[in-house]
């Protein structure tokens, strides 16, 4: 897995794949390019076509499987730079009052939207 993650990271940063990512800014395009480079990385480490789809699932789950492994987390850009964290909100939690932008581009607070929605019933 380590060799695959290293190669995936190299391909992701390569001029070839950066150019492919820049061809379109649609999320589905990014996913297609990512799938392509991941399949290439798998093939390069010896995964044969019959095993590719299963291996792709394993690769995509590696981020979560190795979430507590500092060495593995340094192998890919999306792990090295991941600043996400599990939040504290649960079902039925009171939402924090945060600033948002409405459809017209104006600043609005979440509590104001919530109050307006409640008043409209």
Jmol script that loads the backbone (N, CA, C; Angstrom):
load data "model"
ATOM      1  N   UNK A   1       0.820  -1.186   0.000  1.00  0.00           N
ATOM      2  CA  UNK A   1       0.000   0.000   0.000  1.00  0.00           C
ATOM      3  C   UNK A   1       0.872   1.261   0.000  1.00  0.00           C
ATOM      4  N   UNK A   2       1.965   1.193   0.716  1.00  0.00           N
ATOM      5  CA  UNK A   2       2.859   2.353   0.788  1.00  0.00           C
ATOM      6  C   UNK A   2       3.358   2.736  -0.612  1.00  0.00           C
ATOM      7  N   UNK A   3       3.784   1.767  -1.391  1.00  0.00           N
ATOM      8  CA  UNK A   3       4.284   2.042  -2.742  1.00  0.00           C
ATOM      9  C   UNK A   3       3.192   2.637  -3.623  1.00  0.00           C
ATOM     10  N   UNK A   4       1.977   2.160  -3.469  1.00  0.00           N
ATOM     11  CA  UNK A   4       0.858   2.680  -4.265  1.00  0.00           C
ATOM     12  C   UNK A   4       0.578   4.129  -3.891  1.00  0.00           C
ATOM     13  N   UNK A   5       0.535   4.424  -2.597  1.00  0.00           N
ATOM     14  CA  UNK A   5       0.257   5.790  -2.157  1.00  0.00           C
ATOM     15  C   UNK A   5       1.353   6.763  -2.597  1.00  0.00           C
ATOM     16  N   UNK A   6       2.589   6.312  -2.531  1.00  0.00           N
ATOM     17  CA  UNK A   6       3.696   7.161  -2.989  1.00  0.00           C
ATOM     18  C   UNK A   6       3.563   7.450  -4.478  1.00  0.00           C
ATOM     19  N   UNK A   7       3.287   6.406  -5.264  1.00  0.00           N
ATOM     20  CA  UNK A   7       3.161   6.600  -6.714  1.00  0.00           C
ATOM     21  C   UNK A   7       1.945   7.449  -7.062  1.00  0.00           C
ATOM     22  N   UNK A   8       0.847   7.244  -6.358  1.00  0.00           N
ATOM     23  CA  UNK A   8      -0.340   8.071  -6.592  1.00  0.00           C
ATOM     24  C   UNK A   8      -0.013   9.547  -6.352  1.00  0.00           C
ATOM     25  N   UNK A   9       0.694   9.834  -5.282  1.00  0.00           N
ATOM     26  CA  UNK A   9       1.058  11.216  -4.962  1.00  0.00           C
ATOM     27  C   UNK A   9       1.966  11.807  -6.038  1.00  0.00           C
ATOM     28  N   UNK A  10       2.916  11.004  -6.531  1.00  0.00           N
ATOM     29  CA  UNK A  10       3.807  11.472  -7.598  1.00  0.00           C
ATOM     30  C   UNK A  10       3.019  11.787  -8.872  1.00  0.00           C
ATOM     31  N   UNK A  11       2.109  10.887  -9.239  1.00  0.00           N
ATOM     32  CA  UNK A  11       1.306  11.109 -10.440  1.00  0.00           C
ATOM     33  C   UNK A  11       0.412  12.337 -10.284  1.00  0.00           C
ATOM     34  N   UNK A  12      -0.197  12.480  -9.125  1.00  0.00           N
ATOM     35  CA  UNK A  12      -1.091  13.612  -8.863  1.00  0.00           C
ATOM     36  C   UNK A  12      -0.347  14.944  -9.051  1.00  0.00           C
ATOM     37  N   UNK A  13       0.919  14.998  -8.666  1.00  0.00           N
ATOM     38  CA  UNK A  13       1.710  16.228  -8.759  1.00  0.00           C
ATOM     39  C   UNK A  13       2.399  16.397 -10.110  1.00  0.00           C
ATOM     40  N   UNK A  14       2.349  15.386 -10.962  1.00  0.00           N
ATOM     41  CA  UNK A  14       3.063  15.446 -12.239  1.00  0.00           C
ATOM     42  C   UNK A  14       2.457  16.500 -13.166  1.00  0.00           C
ATOM     43  N   UNK A  15       3.287  17.014 -14.061  1.00  0.00           N
ATOM     44  CA  UNK A  15       2.823  18.009 -15.036  1.00  0.00           C
ATOM     45  C   UNK A  15       1.695  17.436 -15.892  1.00  0.00           C
ATOM     46  N   UNK A  16       1.819  16.159 -16.257  1.00  0.00           N
ATOM     47  CA  UNK A  16       0.791  15.516 -17.088  1.00  0.00           C
ATOM     48  C   UNK A  16      -0.574  15.555 -16.409  1.00  0.00           C
ATOM     49  N   UNK A  17      -0.632  15.115 -15.172  1.00  0.00           N
ATOM     50  CA  UNK A  17      -1.929  15.061 -14.494  1.00  0.00           C
ATOM     51  C   UNK A  17      -2.400  16.439 -14.028  1.00  0.00           C
ATOM     52  N   UNK A  18      -1.487  17.334 -13.697  1.00  0.00           N
ATOM     53  CA  UNK A  18      -1.909  18.691 -13.370  1.00  0.00           C
ATOM     54  C   UNK A  18      -2.558  19.345 -14.588  1.00  0.00           C
ATOM     55  N   UNK A  19      -2.013  19.078 -15.773  1.00  0.00           N
ATOM     56  CA  UNK A  19      -2.618  19.608 -17.004  1.00  0.00           C
ATOM     57  C   UNK A  19      -4.005  19.007 -17.212  1.00  0.00           C
ATOM     58  N   UNK A  20      -4.141  17.711 -16.938  1.00  0.00           N
ATOM     59  CA  UNK A  20      -5.455  17.071 -17.080  1.00  0.00           C
ATOM     60  C   UNK A  20      -6.459  17.661 -16.089  1.00  0.00           C
ATOM     61  N   UNK A  21      -6.032  17.874 -14.848  1.00  0.00           N
ATOM     62  CA  UNK A  21      -6.932  18.488 -13.865  1.00  0.00           C
ATOM     63  C   UNK A  21      -7.371  19.869 -14.336  1.00  0.00           C
ATOM     64  N   UNK A  22      -6.474  20.614 -14.979  1.00  0.00           N
ATOM     65  CA  UNK A  22      -6.770  21.984 -15.402  1.00  0.00           C
ATOM     66  C   UNK A  22      -7.620  22.080 -16.662  1.00  0.00           C
ATOM     67  N   UNK A  23      -7.924  20.968 -17.298  1.00  0.00           N
ATOM     68  CA  UNK A  23      -8.732  20.994 -18.519  1.00  0.00           C
ATOM     69  C   UNK A  23     -10.180  21.421 -18.251  1.00  0.00           C
ATOM     70  N   UNK A  24     -10.657  21.176 -17.037  1.00  0.00           N
ATOM     71  CA  UNK A  24     -12.047  21.484 -16.698  1.00  0.00           C
ATOM     72  C   UNK A  24     -12.138  21.654 -15.189  1.00  0.00           C
ATOM     73  N   UNK A  25     -13.037  22.480 -14.726  1.00  0.00           N
ATOM     74  CA  UNK A  25     -13.151  22.678 -13.282  1.00  0.00           C
ATOM     75  C   UNK A  25     -14.391  22.003 -12.691  1.00  0.00           C
ATOM     76  N   UNK A  26     -14.965  21.083 -13.429  1.00  0.00           N
ATOM     77  CA  UNK A  26     -16.128  20.341 -12.970  1.00  0.00           C
ATOM     78  C   UNK A  26     -15.689  19.207 -12.035  1.00  0.00           C
ATOM     79  N   UNK A  27     -16.405  19.002 -10.942  1.00  0.00           N
ATOM     80  CA  UNK A  27     -16.051  17.979  -9.968  1.00  0.00           C
ATOM     81  C   UNK A  27     -16.009  16.586 -10.595  1.00  0.00           C
ATOM     82  N   UNK A  28     -16.924  16.287 -11.494  1.00  0.00           N
ATOM     83  CA  UNK A  28     -16.913  14.967 -12.131  1.00  0.00           C
ATOM     84  C   UNK A  28     -15.640  14.778 -12.963  1.00  0.00           C
ATOM     85  N   UNK A  29     -15.134  15.849 -13.545  1.00  0.00           N
ATOM     86  CA  UNK A  29     -13.870  15.773 -14.294  1.00  0.00           C
ATOM     87  C   UNK A  29     -12.709  15.459 -13.351  1.00  0.00           C
ATOM     88  N   UNK A  30     -12.664  16.149 -12.200  1.00  0.00           N
ATOM     89  CA  UNK A  30     -11.609  15.880 -11.209  1.00  0.00           C
ATOM     90  C   UNK A  30     -11.643  14.420 -10.775  1.00  0.00           C
ATOM     91  N   UNK A  31     -12.847  13.910 -10.577  1.00  0.00           N
ATOM     92  CA  UNK A  31     -12.985  12.505 -10.163  1.00  0.00           C
ATOM     93  C   UNK A  31     -12.484  11.553 -11.244  1.00  0.00           C
ATOM     94  N   UNK A  32     -12.792  11.855 -12.495  1.00  0.00           N
ATOM     95  CA  UNK A  32     -12.326  11.007 -13.599  1.00  0.00           C
ATOM     96  C   UNK A  32     -10.803  10.998 -13.684  1.00  0.00           C
ATOM     97  N   UNK A  33     -10.190  12.172 -13.578  1.00  0.00           N
ATOM     98  CA  UNK A  33      -8.732  12.264 -13.644  1.00  0.00           C
ATOM     99  C   UNK A  33      -8.110  11.515 -12.462  1.00  0.00           C
ATOM    100  N   UNK A  34      -8.679  11.692 -11.285  1.00  0.00           N
ATOM    101  CA  UNK A  34      -8.163  11.002 -10.103  1.00  0.00           C
ATOM    102  C   UNK A  34      -8.273   9.496 -10.264  1.00  0.00           C
ATOM    103  N   UNK A  35      -9.404   9.025 -10.750  1.00  0.00           N
ATOM    104  CA  UNK A  35      -9.585   7.580 -10.981  1.00  0.00           C
ATOM    105  C   UNK A  35      -8.544   7.075 -11.978  1.00  0.00           C
ATOM    106  N   UNK A  36      -8.317   7.831 -13.039  1.00  0.00           N
ATOM    107  CA  UNK A  36      -7.335   7.450 -14.051  1.00  0.00           C
ATOM    108  C   UNK A  36      -5.932   7.317 -13.449  1.00  0.00           C
ATOM    109  N   UNK A  37      -5.521   8.306 -12.658  1.00  0.00           N
ATOM    110  CA  UNK A  37      -4.168   8.243 -12.096  1.00  0.00           C
ATOM    111  C   UNK A  37      -4.058   7.155 -11.032  1.00  0.00           C
ATOM    112  N   UNK A  38      -5.125   6.912 -10.290  1.00  0.00           N
ATOM    113  CA  UNK A  38      -5.089   5.833  -9.306  1.00  0.00           C
ATOM    114  C   UNK A  38      -4.981   4.474  -9.989  1.00  0.00           C
ATOM    115  N   UNK A  39      -5.718   4.289 -11.062  1.00  0.00           N
ATOM    116  CA  UNK A  39      -5.609   3.030 -11.819  1.00  0.00           C
ATOM    117  C   UNK A  39      -4.208   2.863 -12.391  1.00  0.00           C
ATOM    118  N   UNK A  40      -3.615   3.948 -12.878  1.00  0.00           N
ATOM    119  CA  UNK A  40      -2.245   3.881 -13.386  1.00  0.00           C
ATOM    120  C   UNK A  40      -1.282   3.478 -12.272  1.00  0.00           C
ATOM    121  N   UNK A  41      -1.424   4.078 -11.099  1.00  0.00           N
ATOM    122  CA  UNK A  41      -0.553   3.737  -9.968  1.00  0.00           C
ATOM    123  C   UNK A  41      -0.693   2.258  -9.602  1.00  0.00           C
ATOM    124  N   UNK A  42      -1.917   1.770  -9.595  1.00  0.00           N
ATOM    125  CA  UNK A  42      -2.149   0.354  -9.274  1.00  0.00           C
ATOM    126  C   UNK A  42      -1.500  -0.562 -10.306  1.00  0.00           C
ATOM    127  N   UNK A  43      -1.652  -0.221 -11.574  1.00  0.00           N
ATOM    128  CA  UNK A  43      -1.032  -1.040 -12.626  1.00  0.00           C
ATOM    129  C   UNK A  43       0.493  -1.040 -12.508  1.00  0.00           C
ATOM    130  N   UNK A  44       1.057   0.126 -12.213  1.00  0.00           N
ATOM    131  CA  UNK A  44       2.518   0.253 -12.130  1.00  0.00           C
ATOM    132  C   UNK A  44       3.130  -0.572 -11.005  1.00  0.00           C
ATOM    133  N   UNK A  45       2.359  -0.852  -9.965  1.00  0.00           N
ATOM    134  CA  UNK A  45       2.896  -1.679  -8.882  1.00  0.00           C
ATOM    135  C   UNK A  45       2.524  -3.153  -9.048  1.00  0.00           C
ATOM    136  N   UNK A  46       1.933  -3.482 -10.208  1.00  0.00           N
ATOM    137  CA  UNK A  46       1.707  -4.885 -10.525  1.00  0.00           C
ATOM    138  C   UNK A  46       0.306  -5.420 -10.331  1.00  0.00           C
ATOM    139  N   UNK A  47      -0.644  -4.567 -10.070  1.00  0.00           N
ATOM    140  CA  UNK A  47      -2.035  -5.023  -9.948  1.00  0.00           C
ATOM    141  C   UNK A  47      -2.555  -5.297 -11.360  1.00  0.00           C
ATOM    142  N   UNK A  48      -3.075  -6.481 -11.572  1.00  0.00           N
ATOM    143  CA  UNK A  48      -3.559  -6.862 -12.903  1.00  0.00           C
ATOM    144  C   UNK A  48      -5.007  -6.423 -13.084  1.00  0.00           C
ATOM    145  N   UNK A  49      -5.418  -6.311 -14.351  1.00  0.00           N
ATOM    146  CA  UNK A  49      -6.736  -5.779 -14.684  1.00  0.00           C
ATOM    147  C   UNK A  49      -7.875  -6.443 -13.924  1.00  0.00           C
ATOM    148  N   UNK A  50      -7.820  -7.758 -13.751  1.00  0.00           N
ATOM    149  CA  UNK A  50      -8.898  -8.470 -13.069  1.00  0.00           C
ATOM    150  C   UNK A  50      -9.052  -8.039 -11.618  1.00  0.00           C
ATOM    151  N   UNK A  51      -7.992  -7.476 -11.039  1.00  0.00           N
ATOM    152  CA  UNK A  51      -8.019  -7.078  -9.630  1.00  0.00           C
ATOM    153  C   UNK A  51      -8.159  -5.565  -9.442  1.00  0.00           C
ATOM    154  N   UNK A  52      -8.182  -4.800 -10.532  1.00  0.00           N
ATOM    155  CA  UNK A  52      -8.110  -3.343 -10.436  1.00  0.00           C
ATOM    156  C   UNK A  52      -9.254  -2.713  -9.646  1.00  0.00           C
ATOM    157  N   UNK A  53     -10.483  -3.128  -9.904  1.00  0.00           N
ATOM    158  CA  UNK A  53     -11.606  -2.475  -9.231  1.00  0.00           C
ATOM    159  C   UNK A  53     -11.597  -2.746  -7.734  1.00  0.00           C
ATOM    160  N   UNK A  54     -11.267  -3.979  -7.347  1.00  0.00           N
ATOM    161  CA  UNK A  54     -11.159  -4.291  -5.919  1.00  0.00           C
ATOM    162  C   UNK A  54     -10.019  -3.496  -5.285  1.00  0.00           C
ATOM    163  N   UNK A  55      -8.913  -3.412  -5.998  1.00  0.00           N
ATOM    164  CA  UNK A  55      -7.752  -2.670  -5.488  1.00  0.00           C
ATOM    165  C   UNK A  55      -8.066  -1.181  -5.375  1.00  0.00           C
ATOM    166  N   UNK A  56      -8.860  -0.661  -6.295  1.00  0.00           N
ATOM    167  CA  UNK A  56      -9.242   0.748  -6.254  1.00  0.00           C
ATOM    168  C   UNK A  56     -10.075   1.046  -5.004  1.00  0.00           C
ATOM    169  N   UNK A  57     -10.955   0.143  -4.652  1.00  0.00           N
ATOM    170  CA  UNK A  57     -11.755   0.309  -3.422  1.00  0.00           C
ATOM    171  C   UNK A  57     -10.833   0.317  -2.205  1.00  0.00           C
ATOM    172  N   UNK A  58      -9.890  -0.605  -2.161  1.00  0.00           N
ATOM    173  CA  UNK A  58      -8.943  -0.666  -1.049  1.00  0.00           C
ATOM    174  C   UNK A  58      -8.131   0.630  -0.980  1.00  0.00           C
ATOM    175  N   UNK A  59      -7.666   1.103  -2.131  1.00  0.00           N
ATOM    176  CA  UNK A  59      -6.892   2.346  -2.175  1.00  0.00           C
ATOM    177  C   UNK A  59      -7.721   3.527  -1.664  1.00  0.00           C
ATOM    178  N   UNK A  60      -8.955   3.615  -2.103  1.00  0.00           N
ATOM    179  CA  UNK A  60      -9.801   4.728  -1.669  1.00  0.00           C
ATOM    180  C   UNK A  60     -10.152   4.652  -0.187  1.00  0.00           C
ATOM    181  N   UNK A  61     -10.128   3.471   0.385  1.00  0.00           N
ATOM    182  CA  UNK A  61     -10.390   3.316   1.819  1.00  0.00           C
ATOM    183  C   UNK A  61      -9.131   3.466   2.663  1.00  0.00           C
ATOM    184  N   UNK A  62      -7.972   3.478   2.038  1.00  0.00           N
ATOM    185  CA  UNK A  62      -6.701   3.541   2.773  1.00  0.00           C
ATOM    186  C   UNK A  62      -6.622   4.780   3.648  1.00  0.00           C
ATOM    187  N   UNK A  63      -7.164   5.877   3.182  1.00  0.00           N
ATOM    188  CA  UNK A  63      -7.133   7.123   3.952  1.00  0.00           C
ATOM    189  C   UNK A  63      -7.739   6.911   5.340  1.00  0.00           C
ATOM    190  N   UNK A  64      -8.808   6.134   5.398  1.00  0.00           N
ATOM    191  CA  UNK A  64      -9.489   5.893   6.669  1.00  0.00           C
ATOM    192  C   UNK A  64      -8.853   4.728   7.432  1.00  0.00           C
ATOM    193  N   UNK A  65      -8.383   3.741   6.684  1.00  0.00           N
ATOM    194  CA  UNK A  65      -7.758   2.586   7.324  1.00  0.00           C
ATOM    195  C   UNK A  65      -6.471   2.963   8.047  1.00  0.00           C
ATOM    196  N   UNK A  66      -5.763   3.947   7.518  1.00  0.00           N
ATOM    197  CA  UNK A  66      -4.482   4.359   8.091  1.00  0.00           C
ATOM    198  C   UNK A  66      -4.550   5.722   8.775  1.00  0.00           C
ATOM    199  N   UNK A  67      -5.738   6.155   9.155  1.00  0.00           N
ATOM    200  CA  UNK A  67      -5.900   7.518   9.705  1.00  0.00           C
ATOM    201  C   UNK A  67      -5.071   7.773  10.953  1.00  0.00           C
ATOM    202  N   UNK A  68      -4.721   6.738  11.683  1.00  0.00           N
ATOM    203  CA  UNK A  68      -3.932   6.915  12.907  1.00  0.00           C
ATOM    204  C   UNK A  68      -2.458   6.563  12.723  1.00  0.00           C
ATOM    205  N   UNK A  69      -2.034   6.395  11.478  1.00  0.00           N
ATOM    206  CA  UNK A  69      -0.652   6.019  11.182  1.00  0.00           C
ATOM    207  C   UNK A  69       0.088   7.237  10.627  1.00  0.00           C
ATOM    208  N   UNK A  70       0.912   7.890  11.449  1.00  0.00           N
ATOM    209  CA  UNK A  70       1.581   9.117  11.003  1.00  0.00           C
ATOM    210  C   UNK A  70       2.440   8.929   9.758  1.00  0.00           C
ATOM    211  N   UNK A  71       3.117   7.803   9.634  1.00  0.00           N
ATOM    212  CA  UNK A  71       3.960   7.577   8.453  1.00  0.00           C
ATOM    213  C   UNK A  71       3.118   7.500   7.189  1.00  0.00           C
ATOM    214  N   UNK A  72       2.041   6.741   7.217  1.00  0.00           N
ATOM    215  CA  UNK A  72       1.182   6.601   6.034  1.00  0.00           C
ATOM    216  C   UNK A  72       0.492   7.926   5.710  1.00  0.00           C
ATOM    217  N   UNK A  73       0.168   8.703   6.721  1.00  0.00           N
ATOM    218  CA  UNK A  73      -0.516   9.974   6.500  1.00  0.00           C
ATOM    219  C   UNK A  73       0.364  11.017   5.823  1.00  0.00           C
ATOM    220  N   UNK A  74       1.656  10.801   5.798  1.00  0.00           N
ATOM    221  CA  UNK A  74       2.567  11.743   5.143  1.00  0.00           C
ATOM    222  C   UNK A  74       2.814  11.402   3.676  1.00  0.00           C
ATOM    223  N   UNK A  75       2.233  10.309   3.197  1.00  0.00           N
ATOM    224  CA  UNK A  75       2.539   9.838   1.850  1.00  0.00           C
ATOM    225  C   UNK A  75       1.754  10.532   0.742  1.00  0.00           C
ATOM    226  N   UNK A  76       0.607  11.089   1.057  1.00  0.00           N
ATOM    227  CA  UNK A  76      -0.206  11.710   0.015  1.00  0.00           C
ATOM    228  C   UNK A  76      -0.568  13.136   0.401  1.00  0.00           C
ATOM    229  N   UNK A  77      -0.679  13.979  -0.598  1.00  0.00           N
ATOM    230  CA  UNK A  77      -0.965  15.393  -0.364  1.00  0.00           C
ATOM    231  C   UNK A  77      -2.293  15.566   0.352  1.00  0.00           C
ATOM    232  N   UNK A  78      -3.291  14.774  -0.007  1.00  0.00           N
ATOM    233  CA  UNK A  78      -4.597  14.959   0.614  1.00  0.00           C
ATOM    234  C   UNK A  78      -4.596  14.518   2.073  1.00  0.00           C
ATOM    235  N   UNK A  79      -3.637  13.727   2.489  1.00  0.00           N
ATOM    236  CA  UNK A  79      -3.516  13.365   3.904  1.00  0.00           C
ATOM    237  C   UNK A  79      -2.602  14.361   4.629  1.00  0.00           C
ATOM    238  N   UNK A  80      -1.491  14.726   3.988  1.00  0.00           N
ATOM    239  CA  UNK A  80      -0.561  15.677   4.612  1.00  0.00           C
ATOM    240  C   UNK A  80      -1.234  17.002   4.925  1.00  0.00           C
ATOM    241  N   UNK A  81      -2.100  17.446   4.022  1.00  0.00           N
ATOM    242  CA  UNK A  81      -2.708  18.764   4.164  1.00  0.00           C
ATOM    243  C   UNK A  81      -4.129  18.727   4.713  1.00  0.00           C
ATOM    244  N   UNK A  82      -4.599  17.564   5.134  1.00  0.00           N
ATOM    245  CA  UNK A  82      -5.951  17.428   5.655  1.00  0.00           C
ATOM    246  C   UNK A  82      -6.066  18.101   7.023  1.00  0.00           C
ATOM    247  N   UNK A  83      -6.891  19.107   7.096  1.00  0.00           N
ATOM    248  CA  UNK A  83      -7.092  19.825   8.353  1.00  0.00           C
ATOM    249  C   UNK A  83      -8.491  19.580   8.917  1.00  0.00           C
ATOM    250  N   UNK A  84      -9.189  18.625   8.315  1.00  0.00           N
ATOM    251  CA  UNK A  84     -10.551  18.347   8.777  1.00  0.00           C
ATOM    252  C   UNK A  84     -10.526  17.668  10.135  1.00  0.00           C
ATOM    253  N   UNK A  85     -11.617  17.802  10.794  1.00  0.00           N
ATOM    254  CA  UNK A  85     -11.761  17.137  12.082  1.00  0.00           C
ATOM    255  C   UNK A  85     -13.228  16.790  12.254  1.00  0.00           C
ATOM    256  N   UNK A  86     -13.495  15.834  13.100  1.00  0.00           N
ATOM    257  CA  UNK A  86     -14.868  15.469  13.361  1.00  0.00           C
ATOM    258  C   UNK A  86     -15.482  16.561  14.229  1.00  0.00           C
ATOM    259  N   UNK A  87     -16.611  17.037  13.830  1.00  0.00           N
ATOM    260  CA  UNK A  87     -17.272  18.096  14.583  1.00  0.00           C
ATOM    261  C   UNK A  87     -18.050  17.564  15.771  1.00  0.00           C
ATOM    262  N   UNK A  88     -18.631  18.480  16.501  1.00  0.00           N
ATOM    263  CA  UNK A  88     -19.378  18.111  17.695  1.00  0.00           C
ATOM    264  C   UNK A  88     -20.879  18.114  17.473  1.00  0.00           C
ATOM    265  N   UNK A  89     -21.340  18.544  16.296  1.00  0.00           N
ATOM    266  CA  UNK A  89     -22.776  18.585  16.046  1.00  0.00           C
ATOM    267  C   UNK A  89     -23.345  17.179  15.929  1.00  0.00           C
ATOM    268  N   UNK A  90     -24.493  17.001  16.496  1.00  0.00           N
ATOM    269  CA  UNK A  90     -25.239  15.744  16.437  1.00  0.00           C
ATOM    270  C   UNK A  90     -26.649  16.085  15.977  1.00  0.00           C
ATOM    271  N   UNK A  91     -27.424  15.063  15.649  1.00  0.00           N
ATOM    272  CA  UNK A  91     -28.830  15.306  15.336  1.00  0.00           C
ATOM    273  C   UNK A  91     -29.469  16.032  16.508  1.00  0.00           C
ATOM    274  N   UNK A  92     -30.275  17.014  16.184  1.00  0.00           N
ATOM    275  CA  UNK A  92     -30.989  17.818  17.177  1.00  0.00           C
ATOM    276  C   UNK A  92     -30.101  18.831  17.897  1.00  0.00           C
ATOM    277  N   UNK A  93     -28.825  18.960  17.518  1.00  0.00           N
ATOM    278  CA  UNK A  93     -27.963  19.982  18.121  1.00  0.00           C
ATOM    279  C   UNK A  93     -28.444  21.364  17.698  1.00  0.00           C
ATOM    280  N   UNK A  94     -28.261  22.334  18.570  1.00  0.00           N
ATOM    281  CA  UNK A  94     -28.534  23.722  18.201  1.00  0.00           C
ATOM    282  C   UNK A  94     -27.396  24.172  17.293  1.00  0.00           C
ATOM    283  N   UNK A  95     -27.756  24.721  16.156  1.00  0.00           N
ATOM    284  CA  UNK A  95     -26.741  25.147  15.198  1.00  0.00           C
ATOM    285  C   UNK A  95     -26.021  26.388  15.693  1.00  0.00           C
ATOM    286  N   UNK A  96     -24.725  26.465  15.444  1.00  0.00           N
ATOM    287  CA  UNK A  96     -23.996  27.686  15.807  1.00  0.00           C
ATOM    288  C   UNK A  96     -24.425  28.826  14.887  1.00  0.00           C
ATOM    289  N   UNK A  97     -24.429  30.020  15.390  1.00  0.00           N
ATOM    290  CA  UNK A  97     -24.796  31.189  14.592  1.00  0.00           C
ATOM    291  C   UNK A  97     -23.562  31.633  13.814  1.00  0.00           C
ATOM    292  N   UNK A  98     -23.527  31.283  12.550  1.00  0.00           N
ATOM    293  CA  UNK A  98     -22.364  31.569  11.717  1.00  0.00           C
ATOM    294  C   UNK A  98     -22.743  32.520  10.586  1.00  0.00           C
ATOM    295  N   UNK A  99     -21.778  33.294  10.097  1.00  0.00           N
ATOM    296  CA  UNK A  99     -22.066  34.185   8.966  1.00  0.00           C
ATOM    297  C   UNK A  99     -22.133  33.388   7.666  1.00  0.00           C
ATOM    298  N   UNK A 100     -23.088  33.753   6.836  1.00  0.00           N
ATOM    299  CA  UNK A 100     -23.281  33.119   5.529  1.00  0.00           C
ATOM    300  C   UNK A 100     -23.471  34.207   4.479  1.00  0.00           C
ATOM    301  N   UNK A 101     -23.532  33.794   3.234  1.00  0.00           N
ATOM    302  CA  UNK A 101     -23.831  34.677   2.115  1.00  0.00           C
ATOM    303  C   UNK A 101     -25.130  34.177   1.495  1.00  0.00           C
ATOM    304  N   UNK A 102     -26.127  35.078   1.333  1.00  0.00           N
ATOM    305  CA  UNK A 102     -27.394  34.649   0.747  1.00  0.00           C
ATOM    306  C   UNK A 102     -27.311  34.616  -0.785  1.00  0.00           C
ATOM    307  N   UNK A 103     -28.442  34.288  -1.415  1.00  0.00           N
ATOM    308  CA  UNK A 103     -28.483  34.138  -2.877  1.00  0.00           C
ATOM    309  C   UNK A 103     -28.127  35.429  -3.618  1.00  0.00           C
ATOM    310  N   UNK A 104     -28.315  36.562  -2.950  1.00  0.00           N
ATOM    311  CA  UNK A 104     -28.033  37.856  -3.572  1.00  0.00           C
ATOM    312  C   UNK A 104     -26.627  38.356  -3.261  1.00  0.00           C
ATOM    313  N   UNK A 105     -25.845  37.542  -2.542  1.00  0.00           N
ATOM    314  CA  UNK A 105     -24.478  37.908  -2.214  1.00  0.00           C
ATOM    315  C   UNK A 105     -24.337  38.765  -0.971  1.00  0.00           C
ATOM    316  N   UNK A 106     -25.422  38.905  -0.197  1.00  0.00           N
ATOM    317  CA  UNK A 106     -25.391  39.719   1.015  1.00  0.00           C
ATOM    318  C   UNK A 106     -25.031  38.859   2.224  1.00  0.00           C
ATOM    319  N   UNK A 107     -24.339  39.466   3.182  1.00  0.00           N
ATOM    320  CA  UNK A 107     -24.004  38.766   4.420  1.00  0.00           C
ATOM    321  C   UNK A 107     -25.258  38.596   5.263  1.00  0.00           C
ATOM    322  N   UNK A 108     -25.395  37.426   5.844  1.00  0.00           N
ATOM    323  CA  UNK A 108     -26.537  37.126   6.704  1.00  0.00           C
ATOM    324  C   UNK A 108     -26.077  36.118   7.756  1.00  0.00           C
ATOM    325  N   UNK A 109     -26.710  36.141   8.890  1.00  0.00           N
ATOM    326  CA  UNK A 109     -26.367  35.187   9.947  1.00  0.00           C
ATOM    327  C   UNK A 109     -27.317  33.997   9.884  1.00  0.00           C
ATOM    328  N   UNK A 110     -26.814  32.834  10.199  1.00  0.00           N
ATOM    329  CA  UNK A 110     -27.616  31.611  10.164  1.00  0.00           C
ATOM    330  C   UNK A 110     -28.853  31.743  11.058  1.00  0.00           C
ATOM    331  N   UNK A 111     -28.712  32.347  12.226  1.00  0.00           N
ATOM    332  CA  UNK A 111     -29.847  32.489  13.141  1.00  0.00           C
ATOM    333  C   UNK A 111     -30.972  33.302  12.495  1.00  0.00           C
ATOM    334  N   UNK A 112     -30.618  34.293  11.665  1.00  0.00           N
ATOM    335  CA  UNK A 112     -31.634  35.098  10.989  1.00  0.00           C
ATOM    336  C   UNK A 112     -32.402  34.258   9.966  1.00  0.00           C
ATOM    337  N   UNK A 113     -31.684  33.403   9.247  1.00  0.00           N
ATOM    338  CA  UNK A 113     -32.329  32.517   8.269  1.00  0.00           C
ATOM    339  C   UNK A 113     -33.229  31.530   8.995  1.00  0.00           C
ATOM    340  N   UNK A 114     -32.732  30.997  10.096  1.00  0.00           N
ATOM    341  CA  UNK A 114     -33.487  30.024  10.878  1.00  0.00           C
ATOM    342  C   UNK A 114     -34.765  30.669  11.420  1.00  0.00           C
ATOM    343  N   UNK A 115     -34.663  31.894  11.944  1.00  0.00           N
ATOM    344  CA  UNK A 115     -35.828  32.598  12.494  1.00  0.00           C
ATOM    345  C   UNK A 115     -36.851  32.895  11.383  1.00  0.00           C
ATOM    346  N   UNK A 116     -36.368  33.315  10.234  1.00  0.00           N
ATOM    347  CA  UNK A 116     -37.255  33.607   9.110  1.00  0.00           C
ATOM    348  C   UNK A 116     -37.983  32.357   8.643  1.00  0.00           C
ATOM    349  N   UNK A 117     -37.261  31.253   8.579  1.00  0.00           N
ATOM    350  CA  UNK A 117     -37.844  29.981   8.179  1.00  0.00           C
ATOM    351  C   UNK A 117     -38.913  29.523   9.178  1.00  0.00           C
ATOM    352  N   UNK A 118     -38.627  29.688  10.478  1.00  0.00           N
ATOM    353  CA  UNK A 118     -39.584  29.304  11.516  1.00  0.00           C
ATOM    354  C   UNK A 118     -40.842  30.166  11.442  1.00  0.00           C
ATOM    355  N   UNK A 119     -40.696  31.465  11.143  1.00  0.00           N
ATOM    356  CA  UNK A 119     -41.824  32.375  11.072  1.00  0.00           C
ATOM    357  C   UNK A 119     -42.720  32.053   9.880  1.00  0.00           C
ATOM    358  N   UNK A 120     -42.117  31.555   8.797  1.00  0.00           N
ATOM    359  CA  UNK A 120     -42.875  31.204   7.605  1.00  0.00           C
ATOM    360  C   UNK A 120     -43.586  29.873   7.760  1.00  0.00           C
ATOM    361  N   UNK A 121     -43.175  29.139   8.746  1.00  0.00           N
ATOM    362  CA  UNK A 121     -43.828  27.962   9.178  1.00  0.00           C
ATOM    363  C   UNK A 121     -43.727  26.708   8.527  1.00  0.00           C
TER     364      UNK A 121
END
end "model"
wireframe off; spacefill off
backbone 0.3
color backbone group
